[in-house]
Amino acid sequence: MIVLACDHAGFYYKEKLVKVFIKNNVSFVDMGSKEYNKDDDYPDYVITAVKEVLKDKSNIGIFICGSGVGVNMVANRFKGIRAVLGYNKKIVKLARFHEDANVLCLGAKMISFKKAKKLVECFLTYPFENAKRHLRRISKF
């Protein structure tokens, strides 16, 4: 299951992703923000979304704020979350391949929606290598 979360700065990107997921019959849950509110705070949505991601090892998160940094910092405070700040395909692929990243964080003010969509596609399709060296490193988190 894909778990979505955003604040006001990421709201419109999240809404566009919802439409893409519905069109392509992709399962997701929207943890908010459910409406645009310029005074909302990303930790409120990320904390709730992280709990949903952690319910099942197959769940992954896509969290969006203005820079991506805030949602990334909050998400990575939780044991079992391996969030990556996605800014290009190479970093997203490496995070999935080597660290088994389970949350993709995006900055709506930093990248175009077209690029964000490509990073989401990359994140959803690129597998974890599952090599011993990666498992060893992840276990040290």
C-alpha positions in Angstrom: 0.0 0.0 0.0 1.2 3.5 -0.8 0.8 6.0 2.0 0.6 9.6 1.0 1.2 12.7 3.3 1.7 16.3 2.6 1.5 19.8 4.0 0.1 22.9 2.3 3.2 23.3 0.1 2.9 19.7 -1.2 -0.9 19.6 -1.3 -1.3 20.1 -5.1 1.4 17.6 -6.0 -0.2 15.1 -3.7 -3.6 15.7 -5.3 -2.1 15.2 -8.8 -0.6 11.9 -7.6 -3.9 10.8 -6.2 -5.4 11.3 -9.7 -2.5 9.3 -11.3 -3.0 6.5 -8.8 -6.7 6.3 -9.4 -6.3 6.4 -13.1 -3.8 3.5 -12.9 -5.7 1.5 -10.2 -2.8 1.9 -7.7 -3.8 1.2 -4.1 -3.0 4.1 -1.8 -4.2 5.7 1.4 -4.2 9.5 1.8 -3.2 10.6 5.3 -3.6 14.3 4.5 -3.6 17.1 4.2 -7.1 16.6 2.8 -7.5 20.3 2.0 -5.3 23.2 1.4 -4.5 25.1 4.6 -1.6 27.5 4.5 -1.2 27.2 8.3 -0.9 23.4 8.6 2.3 21.7 9.8 3.9 18.7 8.0 4.8 16.8 11.2 1.1 16.3 12.0 0.6 14.4 8.7 4.0 12.7 8.6 3.7 11.2 12.1 0.3 9.7 11.2 1.5 8.5 7.8 4.7 6.9 9.3 2.5 4.8 11.6 0.6 3.6 8.6 3.8 2.7 6.7 5.0 0.7 9.7 1.9 -1.4 9.9 3.1 -3.7 7.0 6.6 -4.2 5.6 5.2 -3.9 2.1 3.8 -0.4 2.7 5.7 2.5 1.3 5.3 6.3 1.8 5.4 9.3 -0.4 5.6 12.5 1.7 5.7 16.0 0.2 6.4 19.4 1.5 8.0 22.5 0.0 11.6 21.4 0.2 11.1 17.7 1.1 13.6 18.2 3.9 11.1 18.7 6.7 9.0 15.6 5.9 12.3 13.6 5.5 13.6 14.7 8.8 10.4 13.8 10.7 10.0 10.5 8.9 13.6 9.3 9.7 13.1 9.8 13.4 11.1 6.6 13.5 12.7 3.1 13.8 11.9 1.1 10.7 11.7 4.1 8.4 14.3 4.6 5.8 13.3 7.8 4.0 15.1 9.3 1.1 15.0 12.9 -0.1 14.4 12.3 -3.8 15.9 14.9 -6.2 17.0 12.8 -9.1 16.5 9.2 -10.3 20.0 8.1 -9.4 19.6 8.8 -5.7 16.1 7.3 -5.7 17.4 4.1 -7.4 20.4 3.8 -5.0 18.2 4.4 -2.0 15.9 1.6 -3.1 18.7 -0.7 -4.3 21.1 -0.4 -1.3 19.0 0.9 1.6 15.6 -0.5 0.9 14.1 3.0 1.3 10.5 2.7 2.2 9.6 6.4 2.1 10.2 8.9 -0.7 10.2 12.6 0.3 9.7 15.2 -2.4 10.0 19.0 -2.4 7.2 20.6 -4.4 9.0 23.9 -4.5 12.3 22.3 -5.7 11.2 20.1 -8.6 8.5 20.1 -11.3 5.5 17.8 -11.0 6.7 16.0 -14.1 10.0 15.2 -12.4 8.2 14.3 -9.1 6.1 11.8 -11.0 9.1 10.2 -12.7 10.8 9.9 -9.2 7.6 8.2 -7.8 7.6 5.8 -10.8 11.3 5.0 -10.2 10.7 4.5 -6.5 7.7 2.2 -7.1 9.5 0.0 -9.6 13.1 -0.2 -8.5 13.7 -3.2 -6.2 15.9 -3.7 -3.2 19.1 -5.8 -4.1 18.7 -7.8 -0.8 22.5 -8.4 -0.7 24.1 -9.5 2.6 26.2 -6.3 2.8 23.1 -4.1 2.5 21.2 -6.2 5.0 24.1 -5.9 7.4 24.3 -2.2 7.0 20.5 -1.7 7.4 20.5 -3.8 10.6 22.9 -1.2 12.1 20.3 1.6 11.7 
